[in-house]
């Protein structure tokens, strides 16, 4: 059976959509973003498709698309929708499935449920995307604590940003989690640059 992964981040705007696109392309996987908050500039599914150049068959439709770029619980309320975590099921996929979460682990999906509770329900290995720069030690270790405390399987940590060996080494030492690699800031974002970045910084066998 193909391996499925949840892509989440230690914060919003961390670069996890670009990382997800890179992994979708490398694995020739399917992509699913269950909840999209904000539509100005397009949805992340379209961004990933543009970056990878993969055909429509690799992209599964969102469960909810909210108009405002806010936390899903508030964006849903504004649009008159309730996110029912119990009804959110992982769709069938004939390929490996890359699921991109909305923001960080503790983002509320409703007034009753945090996103991390949905990940607990699904029991799919999580790849945590983390910054390399200042603040990452606290944010990353706290995010890992949230996963550990709920016994959610962690596949590894993917760092995003400029080189910072000490931060990466410190997190690896304290967490004992696998470091999958580091995605550097790319001057050009397209299928070719993502392919090159994966080949230089990650190992296919790790996925």
Backbone as a chain_set.jsonl record, in Angstrom:
{"seq": "XXXXXXXXXXXXXXXXXXXXXXXXXXXXXXXXXXXXXXXXXXXXXXXXXXXXXXXXXXXXXXXXXXXXXXXXXXXXXXXXXXXXXXXXXXXXXXXXXXXXXXXXXXXXXXXXXXXXXXXXXXXXXXXXXXXXXXXXXXXXXXXXXXXXXXXXXXXXXXXXXXXXXXXXXXXXXXXXXXXXXXXXXXXXXXXXXXXXXXXXXXXXXXX", "coords": {"N": [[0.847, -1.191, 0.0], [0.48, 2.251, -0.77], [2.271, 4.899, 0.85], [0.817, 7.27, 2.97], [0.891, 10.717, 3.948], [0.575, 13.317, 6.379], [1.001, 16.737, 6.101], [2.079, 19.198, 8.148], [2.59, 22.298, 9.959], [4.774, 24.281, 12.096], [3.796, 26.75, 12.352], [1.868, 29.328, 10.695], [2.202, 30.21, 7.19], [4.697, 29.055, 6.672], [5.847, 27.708, 4.674], [4.943, 25.23, 4.003], [3.231, 24.486, 1.947], [4.771, 24.683, -0.368], [6.696, 22.769, 0.289], [4.981, 20.539, 0.388], [4.204, 20.438, -2.31], [6.667, 19.819, -3.495], [7.084, 17.256, -2.432], [4.839, 15.863, -3.375], [5.396, 15.909, -6.11], [7.85, 14.48, -6.154], [7.096, 11.952, -5.251], [5.16, 11.376, -7.031], [2.556, 11.602, -6.206], [-0.86, 11.838, -4.919], [-2.685, 14.801, -4.0], [-4.232, 16.473, -1.301], [-6.055, 18.995, 0.212], [-7.925, 19.416, 2.841], [-9.233, 21.616, 4.094], [-9.557, 24.885, 3.119], [-8.719, 28.1, 3.805], [-9.43, 31.26, 2.829], [-9.357, 32.774, -0.322], [-8.277, 34.645, -1.967], [-5.968, 35.191, -4.47], [-6.055, 32.588, -5.164], [-6.459, 28.99, -4.56], [-4.678, 26.612, -2.49], [-4.499, 24.086, -3.621], [-4.536, 24.561, -6.374], [-2.172, 26.016, -6.562], [-0.25, 24.044, -5.895], [-0.674, 22.286, -8.003], [0.095, 23.898, -10.173], [2.793, 24.249, -9.542], [3.836, 21.666, -9.694], [3.039, 20.628, -12.124], [1.521, 18.408, -12.574], [-1.174, 16.258, -13.722], [-4.822, 16.705, -13.55], [-5.873, 14.464, -12.257], [-4.328, 13.931, -10.057], [-5.159, 15.519, -7.995], [-7.276, 16.069, -5.361], [-10.588, 17.143, -4.53], [-11.248, 19.898, -2.307], [-12.708, 19.664, 0.967], [-13.901, 21.774, 2.324], [-14.047, 25.162, 1.371], [-13.251, 28.284, 2.424], [-14.074, 31.755, 2.455], [-12.626, 33.772, 3.787], [-9.29, 34.59, 4.904], [-8.665, 33.273, 7.525], [-8.413, 31.655, 10.78], [-9.651, 28.328, 10.532], [-12.011, 27.774, 12.09], [-13.187, 30.269, 12.564], [-13.365, 31.351, 9.996], [-15.146, 29.531, 8.911], [-17.44, 30.043, 10.442], [-18.067, 32.644, 9.592], [-18.802, 32.119, 6.995], [-21.045, 30.679, 7.46], [-20.89, 27.947, 8.039], [-20.294, 24.77, 9.589], [-17.542, 22.965, 10.696], [-17.381, 19.621, 10.778], [-15.666, 17.431, 12.503], [-15.935, 14.7, 12.908], [-17.101, 13.888, 10.564], [-15.21, 14.238, 8.657], [-13.463, 12.447, 6.546], [-10.69, 10.564, 5.293], [-10.148, 10.557, 1.862], [-10.37, 7.868, -0.567], [-7.472, 6.795, -2.315], [-5.595, 5.989, -5.108], [-2.958, 6.331, -5.315], [-0.01, 7.263, -3.384], [-0.918, 9.549, -0.833], [-0.778, 12.912, -0.152], [-1.554, 14.954, 2.414], [-2.403, 18.168, 3.195], [-2.426, 20.172, 6.002], [-4.195, 22.926, 7.648], [-2.566, 25.733, 8.528], [-1.11, 25.595, 11.802], [-0.731, 22.893, 14.266], [-2.451, 23.304, 16.482], [-4.547, 24.806, 15.592], [-7.895, 25.871, 15.678], [-10.618, 24.002, 14.38], [-13.256, 24.098, 14.778], [-15.514, 25.332, 17.324], [-15.265, 23.334, 19.085], [-13.218, 21.561, 18.43], [-9.759, 21.014, 17.817], [-7.297, 21.122, 15.175], [-5.339, 19.155, 15.53], [-6.715, 17.121, 16.768], [-8.142, 16.017, 14.701], [-6.059, 14.933, 13.206], [-5.217, 13.006, 15.009], [-7.419, 11.319, 14.956], [-7.266, 10.361, 12.329], [-4.825, 8.972, 12.212], [-2.513, 8.957, 10.559], [0.832, 9.108, 9.482], [2.716, 11.989, 10.424], [4.408, 14.694, 8.913], [6.36, 17.171, 10.091], [6.736, 20.495, 9.344], [9.2, 22.909, 9.774], [10.589, 26.084, 10.605], [13.938, 27.31, 10.012], [15.057, 29.409, 11.334], [15.282, 31.98, 13.953], [13.406, 31.348, 16.854], [12.475, 28.896, 16.164], [13.223, 26.742, 17.785], [11.641, 26.72, 20.157], [8.996, 26.742, 19.029], [9.007, 24.421, 17.434], [9.634, 22.304, 19.204], [7.483, 22.522, 20.989], [5.372, 21.918, 19.225], [6.026, 19.279, 18.622], [5.676, 18.176, 21.164], [2.892, 18.367, 21.368], [2.122, 16.472, 19.481], [3.374, 14.145, 20.462], [2.074, 13.846, 22.96], [-0.424, 13.05, 22.235], [0.012, 10.709, 21.045], [0.506, 10.55, 18.287], [1.804, 9.436, 15.297], [4.986, 10.406, 14.206], [6.551, 11.072, 11.264], [8.791, 12.475, 10.552], [10.887, 15.453, 10.585], [10.824, 18.279, 8.542], [12.843, 20.819, 7.564], [12.665, 24.281, 6.699], [14.074, 26.923, 4.987], [16.844, 29.233, 5.429], [20.258, 28.061, 5.806], [20.961, 26.649, 8.942], [22.632, 25.094, 10.926], [23.002, 24.622, 13.684], [20.501, 25.08, 14.968], [18.97, 23.069, 13.732], [20.38, 20.781, 14.522], [20.116, 20.983, 17.303], [17.338, 20.693, 17.718], [17.017, 18.111, 16.704], [18.577, 16.672, 18.545], [17.257, 17.09, 21.017], [14.688, 16.149, 20.463], [14.901, 13.631, 19.287], [13.768, 12.861, 16.935], [13.525, 12.025, 13.447], [15.366, 13.889, 11.125], [14.381, 14.931, 8.075], [15.373, 16.517, 6.059], [16.356, 19.676, 4.537], [14.623, 22.26, 3.046], [15.703, 24.742, 1.051], [15.388, 28.351, 0.634], [14.034, 29.138, -2.439], [14.931, 30.738, -5.413], [13.504, 30.642, -7.765], [10.366, 29.225, -8.334], [9.247, 26.318, -9.521], [8.456, 23.297, -11.342], [10.921, 22.182, -12.096], [12.812, 23.396, -10.36], [11.89, 22.484, -7.896], [12.234, 19.74, -8.178], [15.027, 19.574, -8.375], [15.713, 20.622, -5.853], [14.673, 18.677, -4.137], [16.194, 16.416, -4.863], [18.748, 17.232, -4.088], [18.569, 17.678, -1.356], [17.014, 15.845, 0.052], [16.098, 12.376, 0.63], [14.752, 9.9, -1.359], [14.147, 7.386, -0.393], [13.487, 7.846, 2.255], [10.856, 8.334, 2.332]], "CA": [[0.0, 0.0, 0.0], [1.234, 3.497, -0.828], [2.357, 5.617, 2.115], [0.178, 8.573, 3.053], [1.487, 11.612, 4.93], [0.001, 14.62, 6.693], [1.977, 17.819, 6.169], [1.643, 20.284, 9.013], [3.672, 23.235, 10.244], [4.859, 24.845, 13.436], [3.183, 28.075, 12.294], [1.327, 29.613, 9.378], [3.124, 30.818, 6.211], [6.025, 28.515, 6.953], [6.365, 27.117, 3.446], [4.559, 23.826, 3.901], [2.612, 24.214, 0.643], [5.871, 24.428, -1.301], [7.23, 21.45, 0.637], [4.005, 19.54, -0.054], [4.314, 20.327, -3.762], [7.903, 19.106, -3.786], [6.912, 15.841, -2.1], [3.864, 15.325, -4.336], [6.113, 15.678, -7.368], [8.869, 13.435, -5.99], [6.431, 10.657, -5.08], [4.074, 11.268, -8.015], [1.454, 11.302, -5.296], [-2.049, 12.676, -4.959], [-2.665, 15.907, -3.031], [-5.548, 16.853, -0.766], [-6.127, 19.981, 1.285], [-9.338, 19.332, 3.231], [-9.793, 22.912, 4.476], [-8.868, 26.04, 2.547], [-9.206, 29.382, 4.326], [-8.96, 32.371, 1.999], [-9.315, 32.438, -1.751], [-7.56, 35.683, -2.714], [-4.739, 34.622, -5.009], [-6.259, 31.19, -5.529], [-6.395, 27.983, -3.498], [-3.395, 25.908, -2.443], [-4.527, 22.96, -4.556], [-4.127, 25.078, -7.686], [-0.749, 26.352, -6.446], [0.529, 22.808, -5.962], [-0.762, 21.765, -9.375], [0.926, 24.75, -11.027], [4.202, 24.015, -9.231], [4.255, 20.311, -10.061], [2.696, 20.309, -13.505], [0.845, 17.117, -12.641], [-2.544, 16.357, -14.246], [-5.932, 16.873, -12.61], [-6.153, 13.226, -11.529], [-3.52, 13.892, -8.839], [-5.624, 16.532, -7.042], [-8.599, 15.761, -4.834], [-11.281, 18.388, -4.18], [-11.327, 20.295, -0.909], [-13.983, 19.44, 1.652], [-14.453, 23.102, 2.573], [-13.286, 26.34, 0.963], [-13.806, 29.452, 3.104], [-13.712, 32.978, 1.739], [-11.73, 34.651, 4.537], [-8.016, 33.968, 5.307], [-8.671, 33.254, 8.983], [-8.472, 30.319, 11.36], [-10.818, 27.647, 9.946], [-13.24, 27.858, 12.888], [-13.797, 31.591, 12.37], [-13.716, 31.463, 8.578], [-16.353, 28.727, 8.711], [-18.569, 30.763, 11.04], [-18.409, 33.772, 8.724], [-19.475, 31.557, 5.815], [-22.238, 29.948, 7.869], [-20.604, 26.509, 7.935], [-19.67, 24.127, 10.742], [-16.639, 21.878, 10.34], [-17.672, 18.428, 11.571], [-14.475, 16.589, 12.48], [-16.348, 13.296, 12.796], [-17.497, 13.6, 9.181], [-14.067, 14.432, 7.761], [-12.798, 11.17, 6.314], [-9.655, 10.583, 4.255], [-10.665, 9.93, 0.641], [-9.6, 6.787, -1.179], [-6.475, 7.267, -3.274], [-4.853, 4.883, -5.719], [-1.535, 6.662, -5.161], [0.315, 7.894, -2.111], [-1.72, 10.757, -0.648], [-0.197, 13.966, 0.67], [-2.626, 15.772, 2.986], [-1.865, 19.396, 3.795], [-3.279, 20.801, 6.999], [-4.375, 24.381, 7.614], [-1.826, 26.354, 9.62], [-0.408, 24.72, 12.734], [-1.445, 21.781, 14.887], [-3.459, 23.698, 17.457], [-5.548, 25.66, 14.958], [-9.253, 25.357, 15.865], [-11.461, 23.755, 13.215], [-14.578, 24.501, 15.239], [-15.44, 25.743, 18.734], [-15.104, 22.12, 19.893], [-12.127, 20.686, 18.015], [-8.522, 21.498, 17.231], [-6.859, 20.331, 14.021], [-4.571, 18.008, 15.993], [-7.668, 16.046, 17.071], [-8.436, 15.383, 13.416], [-4.895, 14.108, 12.878], [-5.283, 11.862, 15.919], [-8.458, 10.436, 14.427], [-6.848, 9.73, 11.079], [-3.697, 8.074, 12.461], [-1.619, 8.964, 9.399], [2.093, 9.723, 9.911], [2.822, 13.443, 10.241], [5.676, 15.361, 8.649], [6.292, 18.508, 10.666], [7.569, 21.496, 8.675], [9.681, 23.871, 10.767], [11.549, 27.094, 10.164], [15.303, 27.135, 10.485], [15.524, 30.628, 11.988], [15.019, 32.316, 15.343], [12.073, 30.977, 17.319], [12.097, 27.541, 15.75], [13.439, 25.764, 18.854], [10.438, 26.7, 20.982], [7.812, 26.375, 18.246], [9.097, 23.046, 16.956], [9.546, 21.379, 20.328], [6.1, 22.558, 21.466], [4.553, 21.168, 18.263], [6.321, 17.866, 18.833], [5.018, 17.794, 22.417], [1.466, 18.187, 21.075], [1.989, 15.191, 18.779], [3.752, 13.065, 21.384], [1.081, 13.675, 24.024], [-1.599, 12.402, 21.64], [0.496, 9.46, 20.437], [0.397, 10.644, 16.828], [3.079, 9.021, 14.716], [5.748, 11.446, 13.511], [7.453, 10.482, 10.271], [10.043, 13.224, 10.587], [10.839, 16.917, 10.539], [11.39, 18.912, 7.35], [13.154, 22.221, 7.83], [12.482, 25.168, 5.547], [14.711, 28.215, 5.175], [18.293, 29.35, 5.277], [21.048, 27.095, 6.557], [21.178, 26.926, 10.365], [22.94, 23.745, 11.392], [22.856, 24.461, 15.127], [19.083, 24.929, 15.286], [18.54, 21.751, 13.28], [21.013, 19.78, 15.385], [19.543, 21.093, 18.644], [16.004, 20.075, 17.686], [17.215, 16.667, 16.529], [19.112, 16.117, 19.788], [16.243, 17.102, 22.067], [13.474, 15.418, 20.086], [15.227, 12.279, 18.81], [12.994, 12.596, 15.722], [14.324, 12.011, 12.219], [15.403, 15.071, 10.263], [14.252, 14.462, 6.693], [16.153, 17.378, 5.178], [16.065, 21.117, 4.596], [14.256, 22.909, 1.788], [16.186, 26.132, 1.094], [14.614, 29.338, -0.101], [14.303, 28.987, -3.869], [14.708, 31.98, -6.164], [12.47, 30.344, -8.747], [9.523, 28.111, -7.932], [8.599, 25.59, -10.601], [8.664, 21.853, -11.236], [12.349, 21.866, -12.209], [13.53, 23.805, -9.148], [11.477, 21.592, -6.817], [12.884, 18.446, -8.416], [16.437, 19.734, -8.008], [15.796, 20.807, -4.399], [14.452, 17.382, -3.487], [17.332, 15.531, -5.121], [19.933, 17.724, -3.373], [18.385, 17.857, 0.094], [16.185, 14.794, 0.643], [16.311, 11.033, 0.101], [13.479, 9.293, -1.716], [13.925, 6.238, 0.475], [12.952, 8.266, 3.553], [9.414, 8.539, 2.2]], "C": [[0.885, 1.244, 0.0], [1.189, 4.2, 0.512], [1.659, 6.968, 1.999], [0.87, 9.399, 4.132], [0.601, 12.828, 5.138], [1.145, 15.621, 6.792], [1.398, 18.918, 7.043], [2.844, 21.158, 9.34], [3.671, 23.689, 11.677], [4.183, 26.213, 13.503], [2.58, 28.234, 10.905], [2.393, 30.268, 8.5], [4.554, 30.341, 6.399], [6.678, 27.918, 5.705], [5.939, 25.68, 3.238], [3.862, 23.505, 2.586], [3.678, 23.932, -0.406], [6.5, 23.076, -1.006], [6.285, 20.352, 0.169], [4.075, 19.335, -1.561], [5.557, 19.54, -4.162], [7.743, 17.607, -3.541], [5.912, 15.169, -3.034], [4.558, 14.997, -5.649], [7.094, 14.519, -7.241], [8.251, 12.05, -5.913], [5.401, 10.374, -6.166], [2.78, 10.894, -7.297], [0.212, 12.112, -5.648], [-1.964, 13.702, -3.839], [-4.087, 16.229, -2.609], [-5.378, 17.869, 0.339], [-7.583, 20.047, 1.726], [-9.985, 20.686, 3.468], [-8.934, 24.027, 3.914], [-9.501, 27.299, 3.096], [-8.587, 30.513, 3.515], [-8.804, 31.963, 0.56], [-8.669, 33.536, -2.591], [-6.225, 35.112, -3.182], [-4.851, 33.148, -5.349], [-6.1, 30.251, -4.349], [-5.074, 27.225, -3.597], [-3.349, 24.72, -3.396], [-4.066, 23.401, -5.942], [-2.65, 25.452, -7.676], [0.117, 25.117, -6.591], [0.479, 22.219, -7.366], [0.108, 22.58, -10.325], [2.411, 24.465, -10.809], [4.693, 22.663, -9.729], [4.023, 19.986, -11.524], [1.994, 18.982, -13.671], [-0.598, 17.283, -13.119], [-3.599, 16.384, -13.143], [-6.155, 15.648, -11.733], [-5.378, 13.131, -10.219], [-4.068, 14.804, -7.73], [-7.072, 16.278, -6.655], [-9.28, 17.046, -4.368], [-11.317, 18.645, -2.675], [-12.697, 19.921, -0.332], [-14.679, 20.767, 1.907], [-13.492, 24.159, 2.023], [-13.979, 27.555, 1.569], [-13.258, 30.726, 2.474], [-12.641, 33.797, 2.448], [-10.454, 33.916, 4.974], [-7.827, 34.011, 6.822], [-8.539, 31.819, 9.473], [-9.739, 29.622, 10.865], [-12.101, 27.775, 10.758], [-13.956, 29.184, 12.655], [-14.206, 31.797, 10.92], [-15.0, 30.689, 8.282], [-17.578, 29.445, 9.259], [-19.022, 31.912, 10.15], [-19.173, 33.3, 7.498], [-20.711, 30.732, 6.168], [-22.097, 28.437, 7.8], [-20.033, 26.031, 9.267], [-18.791, 22.985, 10.252], [-16.894, 20.718, 11.3], [-16.49, 17.476, 11.461], [-14.847, 15.119, 12.299], [-16.686, 12.909, 11.367], [-16.354, 13.761, 8.187], [-13.281, 13.13, 7.654], [-11.777, 11.31, 5.193], [-10.193, 9.893, 3.007], [-9.78, 8.788, 0.162], [-8.651, 7.375, -2.225], [-5.694, 6.08, -3.8], [-3.354, 5.118, -5.68], [-1.274, 7.084, -3.713], [-0.437, 9.219, -2.026], [-1.0, 11.694, 0.31], [-1.328, 14.893, 1.107], [-1.998, 16.996, 3.638], [-2.861, 19.997, 4.763], [-3.35, 22.307, 6.814], [-3.63, 24.983, 8.798], [-1.133, 25.323, 10.496], [-1.314, 23.695, 13.392], [-2.623, 22.222, 15.743], [-4.476, 24.694, 16.9], [-6.942, 25.062, 15.208], [-9.966, 25.151, 14.522], [-12.913, 24.111, 13.496], [-14.414, 24.986, 16.676], [-15.211, 24.543, 19.661], [-13.831, 21.347, 19.596], [-10.945, 21.453, 17.423], [-8.112, 20.584, 16.073], [-6.11, 19.07, 14.458], [-5.481, 16.835, 16.353], [-8.066, 15.295, 15.8], [-7.282, 14.47, 13.008], [-4.842, 12.869, 13.765], [-6.289, 10.839, 15.405], [-7.973, 9.679, 13.21], [-5.701, 8.74, 11.259], [-2.839, 7.861, 11.206], [-0.321, 9.649, 9.839], [2.195, 11.197, 9.499], [4.261, 13.818, 9.903], [5.526, 16.796, 9.133], [7.269, 19.425, 9.947], [7.919, 22.587, 9.684], [10.617, 24.876, 10.118], [12.948, 26.728, 10.648], [15.745, 28.285, 11.394], [15.105, 30.788, 13.436], [13.574, 31.998, 15.712], [11.712, 29.54, 17.042], [12.272, 26.527, 16.871], [12.173, 25.616, 19.697], [9.233, 26.179, 20.196], [7.845, 24.906, 17.842], [8.958, 22.051, 18.099], [8.146, 21.379, 20.948], [5.171, 21.78, 20.534], [4.77, 19.668, 18.416], [5.665, 17.362, 20.12], [3.529, 17.531, 22.182], [1.216, 16.854, 20.363], [2.297, 14.018, 19.703], [2.64, 12.79, 22.392], [-0.173, 12.982, 23.53], [-1.243, 11.096, 20.929], [0.222, 9.416, 18.933], [1.765, 10.335, 16.231], [3.717, 10.164, 13.935], [6.702, 10.764, 12.542], [8.804, 11.183, 10.271], [9.791, 14.72, 10.52], [11.501, 17.381, 9.247], [11.612, 20.385, 7.656], [13.053, 23.027, 6.532], [13.15, 26.5, 5.858], [16.21, 28.166, 4.987], [19.018, 28.332, 6.157], [21.229, 27.558, 8.006], [21.405, 25.583, 11.052], [22.71, 23.578, 12.888], [21.398, 24.298, 15.531], [18.582, 23.536, 14.908], [19.101, 20.66, 14.196], [20.409, 19.796, 16.792], [18.174, 20.433, 18.715], [16.122, 18.559, 17.55], [17.675, 16.022, 17.831], [18.044, 16.03, 20.873], [15.058, 16.195, 21.733], [13.705, 13.945, 19.777], [14.367, 11.877, 17.611], [13.905, 12.709, 14.504], [14.235, 13.349, 11.495], [15.424, 14.587, 8.815], [15.106, 15.264, 5.722], [15.757, 18.827, 5.36], [15.777, 21.631, 3.191], [14.719, 24.359, 1.85], [15.205, 27.077, 0.41], [15.011, 29.27, -1.576], [13.987, 30.296, -4.587], [13.588, 31.82, -7.174], [11.69, 29.128, -8.277], [8.845, 27.52, -9.158], [8.947, 24.112, -10.448], [10.149, 21.498, -11.265], [13.099, 22.222, -10.924], [13.151, 22.92, -7.964], [12.137, 20.222, -6.959], [14.349, 18.502, -7.988], [16.602, 19.854, -6.495], [15.603, 19.489, -3.67], [15.669, 16.483, -3.654], [18.569, 15.934, -4.333], [19.802, 17.62, -1.856], [17.596, 16.761, 0.803], [16.523, 13.461, -0.01], [14.954, 10.382, -0.159], [13.14, 8.129, -0.793], [13.36, 6.582, 1.835], [11.432, 8.405, 3.525], [8.706, 7.288, 1.685]], "O": [[1.909, 1.288, 0.682], [0.195, 4.115, 1.233], [1.883, 7.714, 1.046], [1.374, 8.852, 5.113], [-0.042, 13.311, 4.207], [2.136, 15.38, 7.482], [0.36, 19.498, 6.724], [3.981, 20.8, 9.034], [2.688, 23.507, 12.397], [4.017, 26.772, 14.587], [2.761, 27.377, 10.04], [3.372, 30.815, 9.009], [5.502, 31.12, 6.299], [7.881, 27.659, 5.674], [6.501, 24.98, 2.396], [3.896, 22.356, 2.145], [3.511, 23.043, -1.241], [6.807, 22.317, -1.925], [6.728, 19.346, -0.385], [4.014, 18.203, -2.042], [5.507, 18.696, -5.058], [8.204, 16.787, -4.335], [6.117, 14.025, -3.441], [4.336, 13.935, -6.231], [7.162, 13.667, -8.127], [8.805, 11.086, -6.441], [4.835, 9.283, -6.226], [2.031, 10.011, -7.716], [0.229, 12.953, -6.547], [-1.258, 13.5, -2.851], [-5.012, 16.257, -3.42], [-4.642, 17.635, 1.297], [-8.399, 20.673, 1.051], [-11.139, 20.9, 3.098], [-7.738, 24.108, 4.192], [-10.687, 27.546, 2.88], [-7.37, 30.697, 3.516], [-8.198, 30.937, 0.251], [-8.528, 33.379, -3.804], [-5.445, 34.607, -2.375], [-3.878, 32.523, -5.77], [-5.662, 30.656, -3.273], [-4.436, 27.2, -4.649], [-2.288, 24.382, -3.921], [-3.3, 22.699, -6.602], [-1.948, 25.234, -8.663], [1.107, 25.132, -7.323], [1.483, 21.709, -7.862], [0.784, 22.017, -11.186], [3.193, 24.442, -11.76], [5.845, 22.535, -10.143], [4.732, 19.161, -12.1], [1.878, 18.476, -14.787], [-1.184, 18.349, -12.935], [-3.314, 16.124, -11.974], [-6.581, 15.779, -10.585], [-5.733, 12.331, -9.353], [-3.498, 14.854, -6.64], [-7.969, 16.271, -7.497], [-8.611, 17.948, -3.863], [-11.406, 17.712, -1.877], [-13.699, 19.871, -1.045], [-15.891, 20.884, 1.732], [-12.277, 24.055, 2.191], [-15.143, 27.829, 1.274], [-12.115, 30.764, 2.016], [-11.829, 34.45, 1.792], [-10.519, 32.752, 5.369], [-6.941, 34.698, 7.332], [-8.552, 30.879, 8.678], [-10.794, 30.251, 10.785], [-13.181, 27.875, 10.177], [-15.183, 29.224, 12.559], [-15.269, 32.353, 10.643], [-15.837, 31.137, 7.499], [-18.632, 29.458, 8.624], [-20.22, 32.131, 9.974], [-20.077, 33.983, 7.017], [-21.349, 30.154, 5.289], [-23.068, 27.728, 7.535], [-19.374, 26.787, 9.981], [-19.241, 22.135, 9.483], [-16.646, 20.834, 12.501], [-16.326, 16.794, 10.449], [-14.144, 14.38, 11.609], [-16.574, 11.741, 10.993], [-16.511, 13.454, 7.005], [-12.532, 12.764, 8.56], [-11.976, 12.084, 4.256], [-10.651, 8.754, 3.088], [-8.584, 8.751, 0.454], [-8.99, 8.328, -2.926], [-5.193, 5.262, -3.028], [-2.569, 4.217, -5.976], [-2.205, 7.24, -2.923], [-0.577, 9.926, -3.023], [-0.659, 11.321, 1.433], [-1.976, 15.534, 0.28], [-1.157, 16.87, 4.528], [-3.998, 20.295, 4.397], [-2.677, 22.888, 5.962], [-4.017, 24.769, 9.947], [-0.631, 24.31, 10.008], [-2.511, 23.635, 13.112], [-3.676, 21.584, 15.73], [-5.185, 25.351, 17.663], [-7.148, 23.871, 14.975], [-9.921, 26.012, 13.644], [-13.692, 24.387, 12.584], [-13.296, 25.044, 17.187], [-14.992, 24.707, 20.861], [-13.396, 20.549, 20.426], [-11.108, 22.396, 16.649], [-8.525, 19.427, 16.002], [-6.236, 18.026, 13.818], [-5.067, 15.68, 16.255], [-8.296, 14.086, 15.828], [-7.505, 13.362, 12.521], [-4.458, 11.794, 13.303], [-6.028, 9.636, 15.421], [-8.238, 8.485, 13.072], [-5.619, 7.759, 10.52], [-2.494, 6.733, 10.851], [-0.376, 10.68, 10.511], [1.817, 11.587, 8.395], [5.207, 13.328, 10.521], [4.675, 17.542, 8.649], [8.475, 19.177, 9.935], [7.042, 23.123, 10.362], [11.352, 24.543, 9.188], [13.112, 25.937, 11.577], [16.71, 28.142, 12.144], [14.631, 29.843, 14.066], [12.642, 32.333, 14.981], [10.756, 29.014, 17.611], [11.539, 25.539, 16.913], [11.696, 24.502, 19.919], [8.534, 25.275, 20.654], [6.824, 24.222, 17.902], [8.239, 21.059, 17.973], [7.674, 20.331, 21.389], [4.284, 21.065, 20.999], [3.824, 18.883, 18.351], [5.156, 16.241, 20.158], [2.97, 16.583, 22.732], [0.211, 16.189, 20.617], [1.573, 13.023, 19.723], [2.302, 11.634, 22.647], [-0.907, 12.389, 24.32], [-2.09, 10.466, 20.296], [-0.224, 8.408, 18.386], [2.769, 10.924, 16.633], [3.068, 10.805, 13.108], [7.555, 9.974, 12.947], [9.836, 10.561, 10.019], [8.655, 15.183, 10.415], [12.596, 16.936, 8.901], [10.668, 21.109, 7.972], [13.315, 22.528, 5.438], [12.839, 27.136, 6.865], [16.767, 27.2, 4.465], [18.459, 27.814, 7.124], [21.6, 28.703, 8.263], [20.504, 25.017, 11.67], [22.272, 22.516, 13.328], [21.09, 23.447, 16.366], [17.857, 22.901, 15.673], [18.387, 19.738, 14.593], [20.214, 18.742, 17.398], [17.881, 19.7, 19.66], [15.399, 17.814, 18.213], [17.211, 14.937, 18.181], [17.937, 15.018, 21.566], [14.495, 15.551, 22.618], [12.821, 13.112, 19.977], [14.247, 10.692, 17.301], [14.922, 13.401, 14.533], [13.142, 13.874, 11.282], [16.365, 13.919, 8.386], [15.516, 14.751, 4.681], [14.939, 19.167, 6.216], [16.579, 21.461, 2.273], [14.175, 25.138, 2.633], [14.302, 26.641, -0.305], [16.193, 29.338, -1.91], [12.922, 30.884, -4.399], [12.815, 32.748, -7.41], [12.274, 28.123, -7.87], [7.974, 28.148, -9.76], [9.657, 23.732, -9.517], [10.586, 20.608, -10.535], [13.925, 21.442, -10.45], [13.995, 22.632, -7.115], [12.549, 19.62, -5.967], [14.848, 17.594, -7.323], [17.516, 19.265, -5.918], [16.296, 19.213, -2.691], [16.122, 15.86, -2.694], [19.36, 15.074, -3.947], [20.803, 17.49, -1.151], [17.521, 16.752, 2.032], [17.152, 13.416, -1.067], [14.108, 10.326, 0.733], [11.975, 7.916, -0.454], [12.81, 5.713, 2.512], [10.798, 8.573, 4.566], [7.487, 7.293, 1.518]]}, "num_chains": 1, "name": "protein.A"}
